[in-house]
Amino acid sequence: MGLKIDELKSGNFDLSKPVILYEEEDHRVAWVGSSENFIFRCNAYLISSKDVNVLIDPGGIQHFEQVKERVSQLIDPKNVNYIVSHHQDPDVAGSIPKWLEINPEITIVTTPRTKVLLPYYGFDRNSVKWLNVSQLDDTMIEMKDGSVLLFLSSPFLHFPDAFVTYDSRAKLLFSGDIFAAIQQKWELIVSDWERHKTEMMYFHVYYMASNRALRYFVEKIKPFPIKAIVPQHGSIIPEEYVKDALDFLENLKCGVDLLYEESPVQSILSDLF
């Protein structure tokens, strides 16, 4: 019971099925992402607490059937109550209209600037329930087990109004594109930190706005106990590498920083392609 990250390091699981990351009475977290041979692997997650079911970053339209199938092995897809969209990119949010067809009563959790853009995927903004995430970091969903999902702003990482989700029961940080990685060989759980740090660099130097934005975010989340970081791309970062991951971002030059200095990724980029 409880956190299952250590058990999953063995790789003894079936990716055609949901993978349980955390499970205790009345609270479960599962990976329900896509399985494909592509360097830009997309993850989605389902958090369930009694009759509250929250789907995190459901993914692109081409991944809808995969994600739906994994969700269906845990709950009736009609019982997804919330969709959290950390930003509006198609790999994160393109399948939202399909989920609204299944349950038009779903509440979409996102920030005001993202809310402006999501309906362009093809749904009526006025017919949808919304929960607006405040930049004051005081927006949350109270789960039926007494825990909360807390939504924390992460400006310019990489969208101006992006945010992340913290599960107070499982102590998992659902980080969206932050801590993402581009990988030739994907694994669910990071096994080699030095290799993974390079894979994270590929992503962050081009997609994240600046080191100043990274440092602001790192300082915000440092006080939170984090048992694992679960990003929207790449591998889950287990507790033993969480501090290393925070230190890496805190010191990484990226985005506009590179207008003035050579990118640190240039020397290793040839290894990727």
ChimeraX commands (.cxc) that place a marker at each C-alpha (Angstrom):
marker #1 position 0.00,0.00,0.00 radius 0.5
marker #1 position 1.06,3.62,-0.39 radius 0.5
marker #1 position 3.71,4.78,-2.83 radius 0.5
marker #1 position 4.72,2.12,-5.36 radius 0.5
marker #1 position 7.53,3.94,-7.19 radius 0.5
marker #1 position 10.29,1.76,-5.71 radius 0.5
marker #1 position 8.46,-1.43,-6.76 radius 0.5
marker #1 position 8.16,-0.12,-10.31 radius 0.5
marker #1 position 11.91,0.38,-10.74 radius 0.5
marker #1 position 12.18,-3.31,-11.61 radius 0.5
marker #1 position 10.22,-2.65,-14.80 radius 0.5
marker #1 position 7.89,-5.53,-13.97 radius 0.5
marker #1 position 4.64,-4.05,-15.26 radius 0.5
marker #1 position 2.51,-4.02,-18.40 radius 0.5
marker #1 position 2.34,-0.66,-20.19 radius 0.5
marker #1 position -0.79,-1.71,-22.05 radius 0.5
marker #1 position -2.53,-1.34,-18.70 radius 0.5
marker #1 position -2.70,1.49,-16.17 radius 0.5
marker #1 position 0.30,1.52,-13.82 radius 0.5
marker #1 position -0.54,2.23,-10.18 radius 0.5
marker #1 position 1.89,4.77,-8.70 radius 0.5
marker #1 position 0.21,5.21,-5.33 radius 0.5
marker #1 position -2.63,3.39,-3.60 radius 0.5
marker #1 position -4.10,3.57,-0.15 radius 0.5
marker #1 position -7.65,3.35,1.10 radius 0.5
marker #1 position -9.76,5.95,-0.74 radius 0.5
marker #1 position -6.83,7.38,-2.75 radius 0.5
marker #1 position -5.17,6.07,-5.91 radius 0.5
marker #1 position -2.85,7.57,-8.52 radius 0.5
marker #1 position -2.22,5.81,-11.82 radius 0.5
marker #1 position -0.20,6.40,-14.98 radius 0.5
marker #1 position -2.61,6.12,-17.93 radius 0.5
marker #1 position -0.40,7.60,-20.64 radius 0.5
marker #1 position 0.42,6.68,-24.21 radius 0.5
marker #1 position 2.74,3.93,-25.37 radius 0.5
marker #1 position 4.65,4.64,-28.55 radius 0.5
marker #1 position 8.17,4.51,-29.95 radius 0.5
marker #1 position 8.80,8.26,-30.08 radius 0.5
marker #1 position 11.28,10.56,-28.32 radius 0.5
marker #1 position 8.44,12.86,-27.21 radius 0.5
marker #1 position 6.52,10.35,-25.06 radius 0.5
marker #1 position 3.29,11.69,-23.47 radius 0.5
marker #1 position 2.14,10.81,-19.96 radius 0.5
marker #1 position -1.33,11.18,-18.46 radius 0.5
marker #1 position -2.40,10.44,-14.90 radius 0.5
marker #1 position -5.63,9.58,-13.10 radius 0.5
marker #1 position -6.17,10.50,-9.44 radius 0.5
marker #1 position -9.16,8.86,-7.74 radius 0.5
marker #1 position -10.59,9.44,-4.28 radius 0.5
marker #1 position -13.93,7.72,-3.70 radius 0.5
marker #1 position -16.22,9.26,-6.33 radius 0.5
marker #1 position -13.85,12.08,-7.36 radius 0.5
marker #1 position -11.75,11.27,-10.43 radius 0.5
marker #1 position -9.23,13.75,-11.82 radius 0.5
marker #1 position -7.54,13.21,-15.18 radius 0.5
marker #1 position -4.23,15.07,-15.49 radius 0.5
marker #1 position -3.15,16.24,-18.98 radius 0.5
marker #1 position -5.17,13.71,-21.01 radius 0.5
marker #1 position -2.98,14.08,-24.10 radius 0.5
marker #1 position -3.36,14.55,-27.83 radius 0.5
marker #1 position -6.21,13.39,-30.02 radius 0.5
marker #1 position -4.13,10.52,-31.41 radius 0.5
marker #1 position -3.65,9.18,-27.87 radius 0.5
marker #1 position -7.30,9.39,-26.84 radius 0.5
marker #1 position -8.17,5.72,-27.40 radius 0.5
marker #1 position -5.07,4.53,-25.52 radius 0.5
marker #1 position -5.71,6.79,-22.55 radius 0.5
marker #1 position -9.43,5.99,-22.51 radius 0.5
marker #1 position -8.67,2.25,-22.53 radius 0.5
marker #1 position -6.33,2.57,-19.55 radius 0.5
marker #1 position -8.80,4.77,-17.65 radius 0.5
marker #1 position -11.57,2.23,-18.42 radius 0.5
marker #1 position -9.63,-0.47,-16.60 radius 0.5
marker #1 position -9.87,1.59,-13.41 radius 0.5
marker #1 position -13.17,3.50,-13.62 radius 0.5
marker #1 position -16.04,4.14,-16.00 radius 0.5
marker #1 position -14.76,7.02,-18.19 radius 0.5
marker #1 position -18.13,8.74,-17.64 radius 0.5
marker #1 position -17.04,9.18,-14.02 radius 0.5
marker #1 position -14.10,11.48,-14.81 radius 0.5
marker #1 position -15.16,14.63,-12.92 radius 0.5
marker #1 position -12.21,16.92,-13.61 radius 0.5
marker #1 position -9.60,17.39,-16.30 radius 0.5
marker #1 position -6.50,19.34,-15.31 radius 0.5
marker #1 position -4.86,21.05,-18.28 radius 0.5
marker #1 position -1.54,22.53,-17.18 radius 0.5
marker #1 position -1.34,24.48,-20.44 radius 0.5
marker #1 position -2.98,24.40,-23.85 radius 0.5
marker #1 position -0.56,22.55,-26.17 radius 0.5
marker #1 position -2.07,19.82,-28.37 radius 0.5
marker #1 position 0.03,17.06,-26.82 radius 0.5
marker #1 position -1.45,17.97,-23.43 radius 0.5
marker #1 position -5.00,18.97,-24.27 radius 0.5
marker #1 position -5.99,18.01,-27.82 radius 0.5
marker #1 position -8.23,15.15,-26.66 radius 0.5
marker #1 position -10.34,17.27,-24.28 radius 0.5
marker #1 position -13.32,17.51,-26.72 radius 0.5
marker #1 position -13.49,13.69,-26.81 radius 0.5
marker #1 position -13.67,13.55,-23.02 radius 0.5
marker #1 position -16.41,16.18,-23.02 radius 0.5
marker #1 position -18.40,13.98,-25.40 radius 0.5
marker #1 position -18.21,11.18,-22.83 radius 0.5
marker #1 position -19.15,13.44,-19.91 radius 0.5
marker #1 position -20.31,17.00,-20.68 radius 0.5
marker #1 position -20.34,17.70,-16.92 radius 0.5
marker #1 position -16.55,17.49,-16.59 radius 0.5
marker #1 position -14.97,20.54,-14.96 radius 0.5
marker #1 position -11.83,21.75,-16.73 radius 0.5
marker #1 position -9.20,23.02,-14.31 radius 0.5
marker #1 position -6.88,25.56,-15.88 radius 0.5
marker #1 position -5.67,29.15,-15.79 radius 0.5
marker #1 position -7.53,32.10,-17.37 radius 0.5
marker #1 position -5.10,32.52,-20.28 radius 0.5
marker #1 position -5.24,28.82,-21.08 radius 0.5
marker #1 position -9.03,28.92,-20.81 radius 0.5
marker #1 position -9.06,31.42,-23.68 radius 0.5
marker #1 position -7.24,28.98,-25.98 radius 0.5
marker #1 position -8.61,25.52,-25.15 radius 0.5
marker #1 position -12.00,25.96,-26.90 radius 0.5
marker #1 position -10.15,26.28,-30.22 radius 0.5
marker #1 position -9.85,22.49,-30.12 radius 0.5
marker #1 position -13.55,22.45,-30.92 radius 0.5
marker #1 position -15.99,22.94,-28.05 radius 0.5
marker #1 position -18.29,25.70,-26.82 radius 0.5
marker #1 position -16.57,27.59,-24.01 radius 0.5
marker #1 position -19.95,28.63,-22.59 radius 0.5
marker #1 position -21.25,25.07,-22.25 radius 0.5
marker #1 position -18.28,23.84,-20.19 radius 0.5
marker #1 position -17.69,23.98,-16.45 radius 0.5
marker #1 position -14.44,25.70,-15.53 radius 0.5
marker #1 position -12.32,25.98,-12.39 radius 0.5
marker #1 position -10.02,28.95,-12.81 radius 0.5
marker #1 position -6.57,28.50,-11.29 radius 0.5
marker #1 position -5.43,31.66,-9.52 radius 0.5
marker #1 position -1.88,33.01,-9.64 radius 0.5
marker #1 position -2.20,33.40,-5.86 radius 0.5
marker #1 position -1.66,29.64,-5.44 radius 0.5
marker #1 position -4.86,29.25,-3.43 radius 0.5
marker #1 position -6.91,27.15,-5.87 radius 0.5
marker #1 position -7.51,23.52,-4.89 radius 0.5
marker #1 position -9.78,20.52,-5.19 radius 0.5
marker #1 position -10.74,18.96,-1.87 radius 0.5
marker #1 position -10.73,15.20,-2.26 radius 0.5
marker #1 position -13.16,12.91,-0.41 radius 0.5
marker #1 position -10.36,11.44,1.75 radius 0.5
marker #1 position -9.56,14.85,3.25 radius 0.5
marker #1 position -6.53,15.49,1.03 radius 0.5
marker #1 position -6.26,18.27,-1.53 radius 0.5
marker #1 position -4.94,18.83,-5.00 radius 0.5
marker #1 position -3.21,22.20,-4.85 radius 0.5
marker #1 position -2.55,24.16,-8.04 radius 0.5
marker #1 position 0.64,26.25,-8.08 radius 0.5
marker #1 position 1.52,28.77,-10.77 radius 0.5
marker #1 position 4.68,28.23,-12.83 radius 0.5
marker #1 position 4.82,31.32,-15.04 radius 0.5
marker #1 position 6.68,31.12,-18.37 radius 0.5
marker #1 position 7.47,27.41,-17.91 radius 0.5
marker #1 position 6.80,27.32,-20.70 radius 0.5
marker #1 position 3.45,29.08,-21.14 radius 0.5
marker #1 position 3.01,32.46,-19.39 radius 0.5
marker #1 position 0.07,31.12,-17.36 radius 0.5
marker #1 position 1.23,27.53,-16.79 radius 0.5
marker #1 position 0.81,25.77,-13.45 radius 0.5
marker #1 position 1.52,22.46,-11.70 radius 0.5
marker #1 position -0.49,20.20,-9.38 radius 0.5
marker #1 position 0.54,18.91,-5.95 radius 0.5
marker #1 position -1.21,15.90,-4.41 radius 0.5
marker #1 position -1.05,16.35,-0.63 radius 0.5
marker #1 position -1.87,12.70,0.11 radius 0.5
marker #1 position 0.53,10.96,-2.26 radius 0.5
marker #1 position 3.05,13.85,-2.12 radius 0.5
marker #1 position 3.43,13.73,-5.89 radius 0.5
marker #1 position 4.18,16.79,-8.02 radius 0.5
marker #1 position 2.43,16.70,-11.40 radius 0.5
marker #1 position 4.74,19.08,-13.17 radius 0.5
marker #1 position 3.39,19.42,-16.72 radius 0.5
marker #1 position 6.26,20.24,-19.06 radius 0.5
marker #1 position 8.64,21.12,-16.22 radius 0.5
marker #1 position 11.11,18.27,-15.59 radius 0.5
marker #1 position 10.18,16.83,-18.99 radius 0.5
marker #1 position 12.70,14.91,-21.07 radius 0.5
marker #1 position 13.31,13.95,-24.68 radius 0.5
marker #1 position 14.46,10.34,-24.76 radius 0.5
marker #1 position 15.63,7.82,-27.30 radius 0.5
marker #1 position 14.94,5.07,-24.76 radius 0.5
marker #1 position 11.95,5.84,-22.56 radius 0.5
marker #1 position 11.51,4.32,-19.12 radius 0.5
marker #1 position 8.68,4.90,-16.67 radius 0.5
marker #1 position 11.00,5.56,-13.70 radius 0.5
marker #1 position 14.38,7.26,-13.95 radius 0.5
marker #1 position 17.17,4.74,-13.34 radius 0.5
marker #1 position 20.26,6.71,-14.38 radius 0.5
marker #1 position 20.25,10.32,-13.18 radius 0.5
marker #1 position 23.27,11.48,-15.17 radius 0.5
marker #1 position 21.76,10.24,-18.42 radius 0.5
marker #1 position 18.35,11.65,-17.52 radius 0.5
marker #1 position 19.82,15.06,-16.71 radius 0.5
marker #1 position 21.09,15.25,-20.29 radius 0.5
marker #1 position 17.67,14.18,-21.59 radius 0.5
marker #1 position 16.03,16.93,-19.53 radius 0.5
marker #1 position 18.50,19.47,-20.89 radius 0.5
marker #1 position 17.43,18.74,-24.47 radius 0.5
marker #1 position 13.91,19.81,-23.56 radius 0.5
marker #1 position 14.42,22.65,-21.12 radius 0.5
marker #1 position 16.99,24.79,-22.89 radius 0.5
marker #1 position 14.60,25.38,-25.79 radius 0.5
marker #1 position 11.15,25.22,-24.19 radius 0.5
marker #1 position 11.63,27.09,-20.89 radius 0.5
marker #1 position 11.74,30.87,-20.81 radius 0.5
marker #1 position 14.74,31.65,-18.62 radius 0.5
marker #1 position 16.77,30.65,-15.59 radius 0.5
marker #1 position 15.00,33.38,-13.63 radius 0.5
marker #1 position 11.64,31.67,-14.27 radius 0.5
marker #1 position 13.11,28.29,-13.25 radius 0.5
marker #1 position 14.59,29.68,-10.04 radius 0.5
marker #1 position 11.27,31.32,-9.11 radius 0.5
marker #1 position 9.50,27.99,-9.52 radius 0.5
marker #1 position 12.13,25.95,-7.66 radius 0.5
marker #1 position 12.02,28.30,-4.67 radius 0.5
marker #1 position 8.22,27.97,-4.58 radius 0.5
marker #1 position 8.14,24.18,-4.46 radius 0.5
marker #1 position 11.16,23.56,-2.21 radius 0.5
marker #1 position 9.08,23.64,1.00 radius 0.5
marker #1 position 6.79,20.85,-0.23 radius 0.5
marker #1 position 7.64,17.23,0.64 radius 0.5
marker #1 position 7.87,15.53,-2.76 radius 0.5
marker #1 position 8.00,11.75,-3.03 radius 0.5
marker #1 position 8.22,11.83,-6.83 radius 0.5
marker #1 position 7.98,14.26,-9.74 radius 0.5
marker #1 position 5.59,13.07,-12.46 radius 0.5
marker #1 position 6.02,15.10,-15.67 radius 0.5
marker #1 position 3.93,15.15,-18.83 radius 0.5
marker #1 position 6.88,13.98,-20.98 radius 0.5
marker #1 position 9.69,11.63,-20.10 radius 0.5
marker #1 position 10.24,9.59,-16.96 radius 0.5
marker #1 position 9.01,9.85,-13.39 radius 0.5
marker #1 position 11.70,11.20,-11.07 radius 0.5
marker #1 position 11.78,9.20,-7.81 radius 0.5
marker #1 position 12.44,10.74,-4.40 radius 0.5
marker #1 position 16.18,10.02,-4.37 radius 0.5
marker #1 position 16.66,12.28,-7.41 radius 0.5
marker #1 position 14.20,15.05,-6.50 radius 0.5
marker #1 position 16.84,17.31,-4.93 radius 0.5
marker #1 position 19.18,16.70,-7.89 radius 0.5
marker #1 position 16.36,17.67,-10.26 radius 0.5
marker #1 position 15.64,20.88,-8.35 radius 0.5
marker #1 position 19.34,21.79,-8.26 radius 0.5
marker #1 position 19.64,21.10,-11.99 radius 0.5
marker #1 position 16.80,23.45,-12.89 radius 0.5
marker #1 position 17.93,26.11,-10.45 radius 0.5
marker #1 position 21.26,26.41,-12.26 radius 0.5
marker #1 position 20.23,25.78,-15.87 radius 0.5
marker #1 position 20.50,28.57,-18.44 radius 0.5
marker #1 position 17.74,28.33,-20.98 radius 0.5
marker #1 position 15.40,30.27,-23.26 radius 0.5
marker #1 position 16.29,33.94,-23.51 radius 0.5
marker #1 position 19.50,33.33,-21.54 radius 0.5
marker #1 position 20.82,31.65,-24.68 radius 0.5
marker #1 position 20.45,34.79,-26.77 radius 0.5
marker #1 position 23.64,35.92,-25.12 radius 0.5
marker #1 position 25.55,32.67,-24.59 radius 0.5
marker #1 position 26.04,29.44,-26.50 radius 0.5
marker #1 position 23.49,26.77,-25.61 radius 0.5
marker #1 position 24.89,24.10,-23.23 radius 0.5
marker #1 position 23.12,21.47,-25.30 radius 0.5
marker #1 position 25.03,22.12,-28.55 radius 0.5
marker #1 position 27.92,19.87,-27.63 radius 0.5
marker #1 position 25.67,16.85,-27.06 radius 0.5
marker #1 position 22.79,17.47,-29.46 radius 0.5
marker #1 position 24.33,15.24,-32.12 radius 0.5
marker #1 position 23.87,12.24,-29.79 radius 0.5
marker #1 position 20.11,12.60,-30.00 radius 0.5
marker #1 position 19.60,12.50,-33.79 radius 0.5
marker link #1:1,2 radius 0.2
marker link #1:2,3 radius 0.2
marker link #1:3,4 radius 0.2
marker link #1:4,5 radius 0.2
marker link #1:5,6 radius 0.2
marker link #1:6,7 radius 0.2
marker link #1:7,8 radius 0.2
marker link #1:8,9 radius 0.2
marker link #1:9,10 radius 0.2
marker link #1:10,11 radius 0.2
marker link #1:11,12 radius 0.2
marker link #1:12,13 radius 0.2
marker link #1:13,14 radius 0.2
marker link #1:14,15 radius 0.2
marker link #1:15,16 radius 0.2
marker link #1:16,17 radius 0.2
marker link #1:17,18 radius 0.2
marker link #1:18,19 radius 0.2
marker link #1:19,20 radius 0.2
marker link #1:20,21 radius 0.2
marker link #1:21,22 radius 0.2
marker link #1:22,23 radius 0.2
marker link #1:23,24 radius 0.2
marker link #1:24,25 radius 0.2
marker link #1:25,26 radius 0.2
marker link #1:26,27 radius 0.2
marker link #1:27,28 radius 0.2
marker link #1:28,29 radius 0.2
marker link #1:29,30 radius 0.2
marker link #1:30,31 radius 0.2
marker link #1:31,32 radius 0.2
marker link #1:32,33 radius 0.2
marker link #1:33,34 radius 0.2
marker link #1:34,35 radius 0.2
marker link #1:35,36 radius 0.2
marker link #1:36,37 radius 0.2
marker link #1:37,38 radius 0.2
marker link #1:38,39 radius 0.2
marker link #1:39,40 radius 0.2
marker link #1:40,41 radius 0.2
marker link #1:41,42 radius 0.2
marker link #1:42,43 radius 0.2
marker link #1:43,44 radius 0.2
marker link #1:44,45 radius 0.2
marker link #1:45,46 radius 0.2
marker link #1:46,47 radius 0.2
marker link #1:47,48 radius 0.2
marker link #1:48,49 radius 0.2
marker link #1:49,50 radius 0.2
marker link #1:50,51 radius 0.2
marker link #1:51,52 radius 0.2
marker link #1:52,53 radius 0.2
marker link #1:53,54 radius 0.2
marker link #1:54,55 radius 0.2
marker link #1:55,56 radius 0.2
marker link #1:56,57 radius 0.2
marker link #1:57,58 radius 0.2
marker link #1:58,59 radius 0.2
marker link #1:59,60 radius 0.2
marker link #1:60,61 radius 0.2
marker link #1:61,62 radius 0.2
marker link #1:62,63 radius 0.2
marker link #1:63,64 radius 0.2
marker link #1:64,65 radius 0.2
marker link #1:65,66 radius 0.2
marker link #1:66,67 radius 0.2
marker link #1:67,68 radius 0.2
marker link #1:68,69 radius 0.2
marker link #1:69,70 radius 0.2
marker link #1:70,71 radius 0.2
marker link #1:71,72 radius 0.2
marker link #1:72,73 radius 0.2
marker link #1:73,74 radius 0.2
marker link #1:74,75 radius 0.2
marker link #1:75,76 radius 0.2
marker link #1:76,77 radius 0.2
marker link #1:77,78 radius 0.2
marker link #1:78,79 radius 0.2
marker link #1:79,80 radius 0.2
marker link #1:80,81 radius 0.2
marker link #1:81,82 radius 0.2
marker link #1:82,83 radius 0.2
marker link #1:83,84 radius 0.2
marker link #1:84,85 radius 0.2
marker link #1:85,86 radius 0.2
marker link #1:86,87 radius 0.2
marker link #1:87,88 radius 0.2
marker link #1:88,89 radius 0.2
marker link #1:89,90 radius 0.2
marker link #1:90,91 radius 0.2
marker link #1:91,92 radius 0.2
marker link #1:92,93 radius 0.2
marker link #1:93,94 radius 0.2
marker link #1:94,95 radius 0.2
marker link #1:95,96 radius 0.2
marker link #1:96,97 radius 0.2
marker link #1:97,98 radius 0.2
marker link #1:98,99 radius 0.2
marker link #1:99,100 radius 0.2
marker link #1:100,101 radius 0.2
marker link #1:101,102 radius 0.2
marker link #1:102,103 radius 0.2
marker link #1:103,104 radius 0.2
marker link #1:104,105 radius 0.2
marker link #1:105,106 radius 0.2
marker link #1:106,107 radius 0.2
marker link #1:107,108 radius 0.2
marker link #1:108,109 radius 0.2
marker link #1:109,110 radius 0.2
marker link #1:110,111 radius 0.2
marker link #1:111,112 radius 0.2
marker link #1:112,113 radius 0.2
marker link #1:113,114 radius 0.2
marker link #1:114,115 radius 0.2
marker link #1:115,116 radius 0.2
marker link #1:116,117 radius 0.2
marker link #1:117,118 radius 0.2
marker link #1:118,119 radius 0.2
marker link #1:119,120 radius 0.2
marker link #1:120,121 radius 0.2
marker link #1:121,122 radius 0.2
marker link #1:122,123 radius 0.2
marker link #1:123,124 radius 0.2
marker link #1:124,125 radius 0.2
marker link #1:125,126 radius 0.2
marker link #1:126,127 radius 0.2
marker link #1:127,128 radius 0.2
marker link #1:128,129 radius 0.2
marker link #1:129,130 radius 0.2
marker link #1:130,131 radius 0.2
marker link #1:131,132 radius 0.2
marker link #1:132,133 radius 0.2
marker link #1:133,134 radius 0.2
marker link #1:134,135 radius 0.2
marker link #1:135,136 radius 0.2
marker link #1:136,137 radius 0.2
marker link #1:137,138 radius 0.2
marker link #1:138,139 radius 0.2
marker link #1:139,140 radius 0.2
marker link #1:140,141 radius 0.2
marker link #1:141,142 radius 0.2
marker link #1:142,143 radius 0.2
marker link #1:143,144 radius 0.2
marker link #1:144,145 radius 0.2
marker link #1:145,146 radius 0.2
marker link #1:146,147 radius 0.2
marker link #1:147,148 radius 0.2
marker link #1:148,149 radius 0.2
marker link #1:149,150 radius 0.2
marker link #1:150,151 radius 0.2
marker link #1:151,152 radius 0.2
marker link #1:152,153 radius 0.2
marker link #1:153,154 radius 0.2
marker link #1:154,155 radius 0.2
marker link #1:155,156 radius 0.2
marker link #1:156,157 radius 0.2
marker link #1:157,158 radius 0.2
marker link #1:158,159 radius 0.2
marker link #1:159,160 radius 0.2
marker link #1:160,161 radius 0.2
marker link #1:161,162 radius 0.2
marker link #1:162,163 radius 0.2
marker link #1:163,164 radius 0.2
marker link #1:164,165 radius 0.2
marker link #1:165,166 radius 0.2
marker link #1:166,167 radius 0.2
marker link #1:167,168 radius 0.2
marker link #1:168,169 radius 0.2
marker link #1:169,170 radius 0.2
marker link #1:170,171 radius 0.2
marker link #1:171,172 radius 0.2
marker link #1:172,173 radius 0.2
marker link #1:173,174 radius 0.2
marker link #1:174,175 radius 0.2
marker link #1:175,176 radius 0.2
marker link #1:176,177 radius 0.2
marker link #1:177,178 radius 0.2
marker link #1:178,179 radius 0.2
marker link #1:179,180 radius 0.2
marker link #1:180,181 radius 0.2
marker link #1:181,182 radius 0.2
marker link #1:182,183 radius 0.2
marker link #1:183,184 radius 0.2
marker link #1:184,185 radius 0.2
marker link #1:185,186 radius 0.2
marker link #1:186,187 radius 0.2
marker link #1:187,188 radius 0.2
marker link #1:188,189 radius 0.2
marker link #1:189,190 radius 0.2
marker link #1:190,191 radius 0.2
marker link #1:191,192 radius 0.2
marker link #1:192,193 radius 0.2
marker link #1:193,194 radius 0.2
marker link #1:194,195 radius 0.2
marker link #1:195,196 radius 0.2
marker link #1:196,197 radius 0.2
marker link #1:197,198 radius 0.2
marker link #1:198,199 radius 0.2
marker link #1:199,200 radius 0.2
marker link #1:200,201 radius 0.2
marker link #1:201,202 radius 0.2
marker link #1:202,203 radius 0.2
marker link #1:203,204 radius 0.2
marker link #1:204,205 radius 0.2
marker link #1:205,206 radius 0.2
marker link #1:206,207 radius 0.2
marker link #1:207,208 radius 0.2
marker link #1:208,209 radius 0.2
marker link #1:209,210 radius 0.2
marker link #1:210,211 radius 0.2
marker link #1:211,212 radius 0.2
marker link #1:212,213 radius 0.2
marker link #1:213,214 radius 0.2
marker link #1:214,215 radius 0.2
marker link #1:215,216 radius 0.2
marker link #1:216,217 radius 0.2
marker link #1:217,218 radius 0.2
marker link #1:218,219 radius 0.2
marker link #1:219,220 radius 0.2
marker link #1:220,221 radius 0.2
marker link #1:221,222 radius 0.2
marker link #1:222,223 radius 0.2
marker link #1:223,224 radius 0.2
marker link #1:224,225 radius 0.2
marker link #1:225,226 radius 0.2
marker link #1:226,227 radius 0.2
marker link #1:227,228 radius 0.2
marker link #1:228,229 radius 0.2
marker link #1:229,230 radius 0.2
marker link #1:230,231 radius 0.2
marker link #1:231,232 radius 0.2
marker link #1:232,233 radius 0.2
marker link #1:233,234 radius 0.2
marker link #1:234,235 radius 0.2
marker link #1:235,236 radius 0.2
marker link #1:236,237 radius 0.2
marker link #1:237,238 radius 0.2
marker link #1:238,239 radius 0.2
marker link #1:239,240 radius 0.2
marker link #1:240,241 radius 0.2
marker link #1:241,242 radius 0.2
marker link #1:242,243 radius 0.2
marker link #1:243,244 radius 0.2
marker link #1:244,245 radius 0.2
marker link #1:245,246 radius 0.2
marker link #1:246,247 radius 0.2
marker link #1:247,248 radius 0.2
marker link #1:248,249 radius 0.2
marker link #1:249,250 radius 0.2
marker link #1:250,251 radius 0.2
marker link #1:251,252 radius 0.2
marker link #1:252,253 radius 0.2
marker link #1:253,254 radius 0.2
marker link #1:254,255 radius 0.2
marker link #1:255,256 radius 0.2
marker link #1:256,257 radius 0.2
marker link #1:257,258 radius 0.2
marker link #1:258,259 radius 0.2
marker link #1:259,260 radius 0.2
marker link #1:260,261 radius 0.2
marker link #1:261,262 radius 0.2
marker link #1:262,263 radius 0.2
marker link #1:263,264 radius 0.2
marker link #1:264,265 radius 0.2
marker link #1:265,266 radius 0.2
marker link #1:266,267 radius 0.2
marker link #1:267,268 radius 0.2
marker link #1:268,269 radius 0.2
marker link #1:269,270 radius 0.2
marker link #1:270,271 radius 0.2
marker link #1:271,272 radius 0.2
marker link #1:272,273 radius 0.2
view
